[in-house]
């Protein structure tokens, strides 16, 4: 399970890699080498496992209440076949989302997956990687000579699952050989060691979702800690990957200026001196919908996450459903302060957007 290990006195606790407490297998997964490897991995750790006829419909999860079932689901892994090989679009991050997993073991209070995956919070991984890569190649070929970008973290955090699946390494090495293909993904986890010697050819941009210590501590349970993410980012930079950071959600709270200053100071100290060149930042202020607010308050009734509609500005969305964001004055203050810190410490970097 995602746990917190004992840490030396005076240091922050260290977040351990994800190990599920319960695993379901679609029997068809055993027709693939990856399915067999995951089964052996499960058996070696004496993790209970069951069979299921569909990775999309797990109906017998333990738990007496909805809240209990939700918590157990976030510690449940489902191993199946990705049958739908039509990729969703993923603007503005990329042209397409590439589906190697669905669901996340993190408990980030604000996460949009709270609503988009509300009925299926368990974690699904797909073992038919050859089919997925063939589909990606077809998307690349139909857009030549344009570059086609794929986002691997739209509905999951695949880095947290990499010690189990190895799928990201396969995807990185596949994309290294694609003249017109590029990969990108974002993570809150530190499990990058198996990716460091992969052949990437500069075609994969690894981005880390970072925030200040207050926000990670209070709103991002079951994710890697502040120091772990920064250390992992430094490893990725030294391995020659294009690197980026998503600072999200940017939250207005007491001491936010000092917290974000500490974030960029720590990042500057950890990264190689030449990391600023080619470095990208994406800035996303905290936002929520009425639906998400209801789900979050039900699942995390003691959350300190501020979701007071009266203090927010309503912003219409592309699909007719609006979100509550900070009023213009607050949003501008957040954008200006964080942008100034970025260019103070990383003068050759790029801010892709603030939203």
C-alpha positions in Angstrom: 0.0 0.0 0.0 1.1 3.6 -0.2 2.6 4.2 3.2 4.8 6.6 5.0 8.1 5.2 6.3 9.8 6.3 9.5 12.2 9.1 8.8 15.2 10.4 10.7 14.5 12.9 13.4 13.9 16.4 12.1 13.2 15.4 8.5 10.0 15.0 6.5 8.6 11.5 6.2 9.4 9.5 3.1 6.6 8.2 1.0 7.0 4.6 -0.1 6.1 3.2 -3.6 2.6 2.0 -4.2 1.8 -1.6 -3.5 -1.9 -2.5 -3.8 -3.8 -4.4 -1.1 -6.1 -6.2 -3.6 -5.6 -7.1 -7.3 -8.2 -8.1 -9.9 -7.2 -9.8 -13.1 -9.1 -10.1 -16.4 -8.2 -13.7 -17.4 -7.4 -12.4 -20.9 -4.5 -10.5 -19.3 -2.6 -13.8 -18.8 -2.4 -14.1 -22.6 0.2 -11.3 -22.5 3.7 -11.4 -21.0 3.1 -8.3 -19.0 0.0 -9.9 -17.4 2.0 -12.9 -16.5 4.8 -10.7 -15.0 2.3 -8.8 -12.9 0.8 -12.0 -11.6 4.2 -13.2 -10.5 4.8 -9.8 -8.9 1.5 -10.1 -7.0 2.3 -13.7 -5.9 5.8 -12.8 -4.7 4.3 -10.2 -2.3 1.4 -12.4 -1.2 -1.2 -9.9 -2.3 -4.7 -11.2 -2.5 -6.1 -11.4 -6.0 -9.3 -12.3 -7.7 -10.6 -12.8 -11.3 -13.0 -10.4 -13.0 -14.9 -10.5 -16.3 -14.4 -6.8 -16.9 -11.9 -4.3 -15.8 -14.6 -1.6 -16.2 -17.0 -3.2 -13.8 -15.7 -4.2 -10.3 -18.8 -4.6 -8.1 -17.6 -6.7 -5.2 -15.2 -4.3 -3.5 -15.0 -4.7 0.3 -16.3 -2.0 2.6 -19.5 -1.3 4.5 -19.9 2.4 3.5 -19.3 4.4 0.3 -16.4 6.1 2.0 -14.8 2.8 3.0 -15.3 1.4 -0.5 -13.7 4.5 -2.0 -10.6 4.2 0.3 -10.3 0.5 -0.5 -10.8 1.1 -4.3 -7.8 3.6 -4.3 -5.7 0.7 -3.0 -7.0 -1.8 -5.6 -5.3 -2.6 -8.9 -7.2 -4.1 -11.8 -5.1 -5.7 -14.6 -6.9 -5.9 -18.0 -6.9 -5.3 -21.7 -7.4 -1.9 -23.3 -10.1 -2.7 -26.0 -10.9 0.9 -27.0 -7.9 2.1 -29.1 -9.4 5.3 -30.2 -7.5 7.9 -28.3 -9.1 11.0 -26.8 -7.8 14.4 -27.6 -5.7 16.1 -25.0 -5.5 19.9 -25.8 -3.6 22.0 -25.0 -1.0 19.6 -23.5 -0.9 17.3 -26.5 -2.8 16.1 -29.6 -3.8 12.8 -28.0 -4.0 11.0 -24.6 -2.3 7.6 -24.8 -4.1 5.1 -22.5 -1.7 2.9 -20.5 -3.5 3.2 -17.2 -6.6 4.8 -15.6 -7.0 5.9 -12.0 -4.5 7.1 -9.4 -3.5 5.9 -5.9 -3.1 9.5 -4.7 -5.7 11.1 -2.5 -5.4 14.7 -3.7 -8.4 16.5 -2.4 -8.8 18.8 -5.3 -8.2 16.3 -8.2 -10.5 16.4 -11.2 -10.5 12.6 -11.3 -12.8 12.8 -8.2 -15.6 13.5 -10.6 -14.5 12.1 -13.9 -13.7 8.7 -12.4 -16.1 9.0 -9.5 -17.8 5.7 -9.9 -14.6 3.8 -10.7 -11.8 5.0 -8.4 -9.9 1.8 -8.6 -6.6 1.7 -10.6 -6.6 0.0 -14.0 -3.5 -1.0 -16.0 -3.5 -2.4 -19.5 -1.2 -5.2 -20.6 -1.7 -5.2 -24.4 1.0 -2.5 -25.0 1.7 -3.7 -28.6 -1.9 -2.8 -29.5 -1.6 0.6 -27.9 1.7 1.3 -29.6 0.4 0.2 -32.9 -2.6 2.6 -32.5 -0.2 5.5 -31.6 1.9 4.8 -34.7 -1.2 5.1 -36.8 -2.0 8.5 -35.3 1.6 9.6 -35.9 1.6 8.4 -39.5 -1.7 10.2 -40.5 -0.3 13.6 -39.3 3.2 13.4 -40.9 5.0 15.8 -41.4 3.4 17.4 -38.3 4.7 16.3 -34.9 2.1 14.3 -32.9 2.3 14.7 -29.1 0.9 12.1 -26.7 0.0 12.8 -23.0 0.3 9.6 -20.9 -1.1 11.1 -17.6 -4.6 12.4 -18.5 -6.4 9.8 -16.4 -3.7 8.4 -14.2 -0.2 8.9 -12.7 1.8 6.2 -14.6 5.1 6.9 -12.7 3.5 5.6 -9.5 2.7 2.4 -11.3 5.9 2.0 -13.2 7.6 -0.4 -10.7 4.6 -2.7 -11.3 4.0 -2.4 -15.1 7.2 -1.1 -16.8 4.8 0.4 -19.4 6.3 3.9 -19.4 9.8 2.6 -20.2 8.3 0.7 -23.2 6.5 3.8 -24.3 9.5 6.1 -23.9 11.7 3.7 -26.0 9.0 3.3 -28.6 8.7 7.1 -29.0 12.5 7.5 -29.2 12.3 5.8 -32.6 9.5 8.0 -33.9 10.7 10.9 -35.9 7.3 12.6 -35.7 6.2 11.3 -32.3 6.6 12.9 -28.9 5.6 11.8 -25.4 4.9 13.8 -22.3 3.5 13.0 -18.9 3.3 14.5 -15.4 3.7 12.9 -12.0 3.5 13.5 -8.3 5.6 10.4 -7.7 9.3 9.7 -7.5 9.6 6.2 -9.0 11.8 7.3 -12.0 14.9 5.2 -11.4 14.0 2.5 -14.0 13.5 5.3 -16.6 16.9 7.0 -16.2 18.8 4.7 -18.6 16.0 4.3 -21.1 16.7 5.3 -24.7 14.6 8.5 -25.0 16.3 10.4 -27.8 15.0 13.6 -26.3 11.4 12.7 -27.4 9.9 12.5 -24.0 9.3 15.4 -21.7 8.9 14.4 -18.0 7.0 17.0 -15.9 6.6 17.0 -12.2 3.6 18.4 -10.5 5.0 20.5 -7.7 3.6 22.7 -4.9 4.7 24.2 -1.7 5.0 22.1 1.4 1.8 23.4 3.0 -0.3 22.2 0.0 1.4 18.9 -0.4 1.1 18.2 3.4 -2.6 19.1 3.7 -4.1 18.3 0.3 -2.0 15.6 -1.4 -2.0 12.5 0.8 -0.5 9.3 -0.6 1.8 11.1 -3.0 5.6 11.5 -2.9 6.9 14.2 -0.6 8.2 17.6 -1.6 11.9 16.6 -1.3 11.3 13.3 -3.1 9.8 14.9 -6.2 12.6 17.5 -6.4 15.2 14.8 -6.1 13.5 12.8 -8.8 13.4 15.9 -11.0 17.1 16.4 -10.6 17.7 12.7 -11.6 15.6 13.2 -14.8 17.4 16.4 -15.7 20.8 14.6 -15.3 19.5 11.8 -17.5 19.0 14.3 -20.3 15.2 14.3 -20.6 13.4 17.4 -21.5 12.0 18.6 -18.2 9.0 20.6 -17.1 7.0 21.5 -14.0 3.3 22.0 -13.4 2.7 24.2 -10.4 -0.8 23.2 -9.5 -3.1 23.9 -8.0 -1.9 27.3 -7.0 -3.7 28.0 -3.8 -4.1 31.3 -1.9 -3.4 30.6 1.8 -1.6 32.3 4.7 2.1 32.4 3.9 1.7 31.4 0.3 4.4 33.9 -0.9 7.0 32.3 1.5 5.9 28.8 0.5 6.3 29.3 -3.2 9.6 31.1 -2.7 10.9 28.1 -0.8 9.7 25.9 -3.6 11.7 27.6 -6.3 14.7 28.1 -4.1 14.8 24.4 -3.4 14.3 23.5 -7.0 17.1 25.8 -8.1 19.5 24.2 -5.6 18.7 20.7 -6.7 18.7 20.9 -10.5 21.9 20.9 -12.6 23.1 24.4 -13.4 22.2 24.1 -17.1 18.6 22.9 -16.4 17.0 26.3 -17.0 17.5 26.0 -20.8 14.5 24.3 -22.3 12.7 24.1 -18.9 8.9 24.6 -19.1 6.4 25.7 -16.4 2.6 25.3 -16.5 0.7 27.4 -13.9 -2.8 26.4 -12.9 -4.8 28.2 -10.2 -7.1 26.2 -7.9 -10.6 25.8 -9.4 -13.6 23.6 -8.7 -17.1 22.8 -9.9 -20.2 22.5 -7.8 -20.2 18.8 -8.5 -16.6 18.4 -7.5 -17.2 20.4 -4.3 -20.0 18.0 -3.3 -17.9 14.9 -4.0 -14.8 16.3 -2.2 -16.7 17.3 0.9 -18.3 13.8 1.0 -15.0 11.9 0.6 -12.8 14.2 2.6 -15.1 15.7 5.2 -12.3 17.3 7.2 -10.5 18.9 4.3 -9.0 22.3 4.8 -9.5 23.0 1.1 -11.2 26.4 0.7 -14.2 26.1 -1.7 -16.3 29.1 -0.7 -18.3 30.0 -3.8 -18.9 33.5 -2.4 -15.1 34.2 -2.5 -14.7 33.0 -6.1 -15.3 34.1 -9.7 -17.4 31.9 -12.0 -15.6 31.0 -15.3 -17.5 29.4 -18.1 -16.0 26.2 -19.5 -15.7 24.9 -23.1 -18.4 22.3 -22.6 -21.0 24.4 -20.9 -20.0 23.7 -17.3 -18.2 26.5 -15.5 -15.7 26.4 -12.7 -15.0 28.6 -9.7 -11.6 30.3 -9.9 -10.0 33.2 -7.9 -11.2 36.7 -8.5 -9.1 38.6 -11.1 -7.1 40.6 -8.4 -6.1 37.5 -6.6 -5.3 35.5 -9.8 -3.2 38.3 -11.1 -1.2 38.5 -7.8 -0.6 34.8 -7.9 0.5 34.8 -11.5 2.8 37.8 -11.1 4.5 36.6 -7.9 5.1 33.0 -9.2 6.2 34.2 -12.6 8.7 36.5 -11.0 10.2 33.7 -8.9 10.4 31.4 -11.9 12.4 33.9 -13.9 14.5 34.9 -10.9 15.7 31.3 -10.5 15.3 30.0 -14.0 15.8 32.9 -16.4 16.0 30.8 -19.6 12.9 28.8 -18.9 9.4 29.2 -20.5 6.0 29.6 -18.9 3.6 27.8 -21.2 0.5 29.2 -19.7 -1.3 30.4 -16.6 -4.9 29.4 -16.2 
